[in-house]
Amino acid sequence: MSAPKKERPVVPEGQSRFLKTRQMKPNEKGYIGYETDWESFQKEVKYETPKKP
């Protein structure tokens, strides 16, 4: 007899200030991964050359 197939519990979407994680569906090998979305917390400012003295 073979062992019963293990099932992973469904994990709710995780949220923090700059990061969101979601559980992905299992692939053909049964691996369950997590998808992460990062929000940028740094701002880019256009470079200006300094004034000449």
Buried (B, 14 or more C-beta within 10 A) or exposed (E): EEEEEEEEEEEEEEEEEEEEBBBEEEEEEEEEEEEEEEEEEEEEEEEEEEEEE
